[in-house]
Amino acid sequence: MTILARMGLVRDPRASEALDLLAGREREDGTWTAARPWWRPPGSSGSNVEVVDWGRKGPNELVTLDAARVLRAAGRL
């Protein structure tokens, strides 16, 4: 969604379902949390480690900023 927003295409009708999902994940306090991790912890077999801590618990500043930018570009915030 971020790429679509940067390209000015986020208002395309085909993006509406994804925007609905994004808006639906907003917490009551106006923040978003990171979704479940798609990687395994270091040392796991077949680990493709991502070194960024996305903050699995509670609100995440980077995710909140990105979600707000996308929804603002779409005219939904």
PyMOL CGO cylinders between C-alpha atoms (Angstrom):
from pymol import cmd
from pymol.cgo import CYLINDER

trace = [
    CYLINDER, 0.00, 0.00, 0.00, 2.85, 2.38, 0.73, 0.3, 1, 1, 1, 1, 1, 1,
    CYLINDER, 2.85, 2.38, 0.73, 4.10, 2.17, -2.84, 0.3, 1, 1, 1, 1, 1, 1,
    CYLINDER, 4.10, 2.17, -2.84, 0.62, 2.83, -4.20, 0.3, 1, 1, 1, 1, 1, 1,
    CYLINDER, 0.62, 2.83, -4.20, 0.33, 5.87, -1.95, 0.3, 1, 1, 1, 1, 1, 1,
    CYLINDER, 0.33, 5.87, -1.95, 3.70, 7.22, -3.07, 0.3, 1, 1, 1, 1, 1, 1,
    CYLINDER, 3.70, 7.22, -3.07, 2.75, 6.71, -6.71, 0.3, 1, 1, 1, 1, 1, 1,
    CYLINDER, 2.75, 6.71, -6.71, -0.58, 8.46, -6.19, 0.3, 1, 1, 1, 1, 1, 1,
    CYLINDER, -0.58, 8.46, -6.19, -2.55, 5.30, -7.02, 0.3, 1, 1, 1, 1, 1, 1,
    CYLINDER, -2.55, 5.30, -7.02, -4.00, 4.53, -3.61, 0.3, 1, 1, 1, 1, 1, 1,
    CYLINDER, -4.00, 4.53, -3.61, -7.38, 6.00, -4.58, 0.3, 1, 1, 1, 1, 1, 1,
    CYLINDER, -7.38, 6.00, -4.58, -7.75, 3.40, -7.33, 0.3, 1, 1, 1, 1, 1, 1,
    CYLINDER, -7.75, 3.40, -7.33, -10.96, 1.42, -6.67, 0.3, 1, 1, 1, 1, 1, 1,
    CYLINDER, -10.96, 1.42, -6.67, -8.98, -1.85, -6.76, 0.3, 1, 1, 1, 1, 1, 1,
    CYLINDER, -8.98, -1.85, -6.76, -7.18, -0.76, -3.58, 0.3, 1, 1, 1, 1, 1, 1,
    CYLINDER, -7.18, -0.76, -3.58, -10.36, -0.25, -1.56, 0.3, 1, 1, 1, 1, 1, 1,
    CYLINDER, -10.36, -0.25, -1.56, -10.46, -3.75, -0.03, 0.3, 1, 1, 1, 1, 1, 1,
    CYLINDER, -10.46, -3.75, -0.03, -6.86, -3.45, 1.17, 0.3, 1, 1, 1, 1, 1, 1,
    CYLINDER, -6.86, -3.45, 1.17, -7.59, 0.01, 2.58, 0.3, 1, 1, 1, 1, 1, 1,
    CYLINDER, -7.59, 0.01, 2.58, -10.61, -1.41, 4.42, 0.3, 1, 1, 1, 1, 1, 1,
    CYLINDER, -10.61, -1.41, 4.42, -8.37, -4.08, 5.98, 0.3, 1, 1, 1, 1, 1, 1,
    CYLINDER, -8.37, -4.08, 5.98, -5.77, -1.51, 6.97, 0.3, 1, 1, 1, 1, 1, 1,
    CYLINDER, -5.77, -1.51, 6.97, -8.35, 0.81, 8.52, 0.3, 1, 1, 1, 1, 1, 1,
    CYLINDER, -8.35, 0.81, 8.52, -9.90, -2.13, 10.35, 0.3, 1, 1, 1, 1, 1, 1,
    CYLINDER, -9.90, -2.13, 10.35, -6.62, -2.90, 12.12, 0.3, 1, 1, 1, 1, 1, 1,
    CYLINDER, -6.62, -2.90, 12.12, -6.45, 0.51, 13.76, 0.3, 1, 1, 1, 1, 1, 1,
    CYLINDER, -6.45, 0.51, 13.76, -6.55, 0.29, 17.54, 0.3, 1, 1, 1, 1, 1, 1,
    CYLINDER, -6.55, 0.29, 17.54, -8.91, 2.35, 19.69, 0.3, 1, 1, 1, 1, 1, 1,
    CYLINDER, -8.91, 2.35, 19.69, -6.04, 4.68, 20.60, 0.3, 1, 1, 1, 1, 1, 1,
    CYLINDER, -6.04, 4.68, 20.60, -5.35, 5.48, 16.93, 0.3, 1, 1, 1, 1, 1, 1,
    CYLINDER, -5.35, 5.48, 16.93, -2.26, 3.29, 16.60, 0.3, 1, 1, 1, 1, 1, 1,
    CYLINDER, -2.26, 3.29, 16.60, -1.43, 0.07, 14.77, 0.3, 1, 1, 1, 1, 1, 1,
    CYLINDER, -1.43, 0.07, 14.77, 0.54, -2.98, 15.84, 0.3, 1, 1, 1, 1, 1, 1,
    CYLINDER, 0.54, -2.98, 15.84, 2.87, -5.07, 13.74, 0.3, 1, 1, 1, 1, 1, 1,
    CYLINDER, 2.87, -5.07, 13.74, 1.30, -8.20, 12.33, 0.3, 1, 1, 1, 1, 1, 1,
    CYLINDER, 1.30, -8.20, 12.33, 2.63, -11.61, 13.19, 0.3, 1, 1, 1, 1, 1, 1,
    CYLINDER, 2.63, -11.61, 13.19, 6.28, -12.13, 12.20, 0.3, 1, 1, 1, 1, 1, 1,
    CYLINDER, 6.28, -12.13, 12.20, 7.06, -13.90, 8.96, 0.3, 1, 1, 1, 1, 1, 1,
    CYLINDER, 7.06, -13.90, 8.96, 10.48, -14.98, 10.10, 0.3, 1, 1, 1, 1, 1, 1,
    CYLINDER, 10.48, -14.98, 10.10, 11.98, -17.31, 12.66, 0.3, 1, 1, 1, 1, 1, 1,
    CYLINDER, 11.98, -17.31, 12.66, 14.19, -16.27, 15.58, 0.3, 1, 1, 1, 1, 1, 1,
    CYLINDER, 14.19, -16.27, 15.58, 17.98, -16.49, 15.12, 0.3, 1, 1, 1, 1, 1, 1,
    CYLINDER, 17.98, -16.49, 15.12, 19.20, -20.05, 15.47, 0.3, 1, 1, 1, 1, 1, 1,
    CYLINDER, 19.20, -20.05, 15.47, 16.02, -21.67, 14.15, 0.3, 1, 1, 1, 1, 1, 1,
    CYLINDER, 16.02, -21.67, 14.15, 16.40, -24.15, 11.36, 0.3, 1, 1, 1, 1, 1, 1,
    CYLINDER, 16.40, -24.15, 11.36, 15.82, -22.50, 8.01, 0.3, 1, 1, 1, 1, 1, 1,
    CYLINDER, 15.82, -22.50, 8.01, 15.99, -19.08, 9.65, 0.3, 1, 1, 1, 1, 1, 1,
    CYLINDER, 15.99, -19.08, 9.65, 15.84, -16.07, 7.37, 0.3, 1, 1, 1, 1, 1, 1,
    CYLINDER, 15.84, -16.07, 7.37, 16.43, -13.55, 10.13, 0.3, 1, 1, 1, 1, 1, 1,
    CYLINDER, 16.43, -13.55, 10.13, 15.21, -9.99, 9.88, 0.3, 1, 1, 1, 1, 1, 1,
    CYLINDER, 15.21, -9.99, 9.88, 17.20, -7.75, 12.19, 0.3, 1, 1, 1, 1, 1, 1,
    CYLINDER, 17.20, -7.75, 12.19, 14.46, -5.16, 12.70, 0.3, 1, 1, 1, 1, 1, 1,
    CYLINDER, 14.46, -5.16, 12.70, 12.44, -5.42, 15.89, 0.3, 1, 1, 1, 1, 1, 1,
    CYLINDER, 12.44, -5.42, 15.89, 8.91, -4.73, 14.70, 0.3, 1, 1, 1, 1, 1, 1,
    CYLINDER, 8.91, -4.73, 14.70, 7.57, -4.74, 18.24, 0.3, 1, 1, 1, 1, 1, 1,
    CYLINDER, 7.57, -4.74, 18.24, 5.19, -7.66, 18.44, 0.3, 1, 1, 1, 1, 1, 1,
    CYLINDER, 5.19, -7.66, 18.44, 3.48, -6.32, 21.55, 0.3, 1, 1, 1, 1, 1, 1,
    CYLINDER, 3.48, -6.32, 21.55, 1.55, -3.09, 21.72, 0.3, 1, 1, 1, 1, 1, 1,
    CYLINDER, 1.55, -3.09, 21.72, 1.57, -0.17, 19.29, 0.3, 1, 1, 1, 1, 1, 1,
    CYLINDER, 1.57, -0.17, 19.29, 4.40, 0.21, 16.82, 0.3, 1, 1, 1, 1, 1, 1,
    CYLINDER, 4.40, 0.21, 16.82, 5.51, 3.70, 15.80, 0.3, 1, 1, 1, 1, 1, 1,
    CYLINDER, 5.51, 3.70, 15.80, 6.77, 2.75, 12.33, 0.3, 1, 1, 1, 1, 1, 1,
    CYLINDER, 6.77, 2.75, 12.33, 3.69, 0.73, 11.45, 0.3, 1, 1, 1, 1, 1, 1,
    CYLINDER, 3.69, 0.73, 11.45, 1.43, 3.51, 12.76, 0.3, 1, 1, 1, 1, 1, 1,
    CYLINDER, 1.43, 3.51, 12.76, 3.26, 6.15, 10.73, 0.3, 1, 1, 1, 1, 1, 1,
    CYLINDER, 3.26, 6.15, 10.73, 3.09, 4.06, 7.55, 0.3, 1, 1, 1, 1, 1, 1,
    CYLINDER, 3.09, 4.06, 7.55, -0.61, 3.19, 8.00, 0.3, 1, 1, 1, 1, 1, 1,
    CYLINDER, -0.61, 3.19, 8.00, -1.51, 6.83, 8.69, 0.3, 1, 1, 1, 1, 1, 1,
    CYLINDER, -1.51, 6.83, 8.69, 0.36, 8.00, 5.59, 0.3, 1, 1, 1, 1, 1, 1,
    CYLINDER, 0.36, 8.00, 5.59, -1.44, 5.50, 3.39, 0.3, 1, 1, 1, 1, 1, 1,
    CYLINDER, -1.44, 5.50, 3.39, -4.88, 6.27, 4.79, 0.3, 1, 1, 1, 1, 1, 1,
    CYLINDER, -4.88, 6.27, 4.79, -4.25, 10.02, 4.57, 0.3, 1, 1, 1, 1, 1, 1,
    CYLINDER, -4.25, 10.02, 4.57, -3.19, 9.67, 0.92, 0.3, 1, 1, 1, 1, 1, 1,
    CYLINDER, -3.19, 9.67, 0.92, -6.41, 7.73, 0.29, 0.3, 1, 1, 1, 1, 1, 1,
    CYLINDER, -6.41, 7.73, 0.29, -8.50, 10.44, 1.94, 0.3, 1, 1, 1, 1, 1, 1,
    CYLINDER, -8.50, 10.44, 1.94, -9.58, 8.13, 4.75, 0.3, 1, 1, 1, 1, 1, 1,
    CYLINDER, -9.58, 8.13, 4.75, -7.84, 9.87, 7.64, 0.3, 1, 1, 1, 1, 1, 1,
]
cmd.load_cgo(trace, "trace")
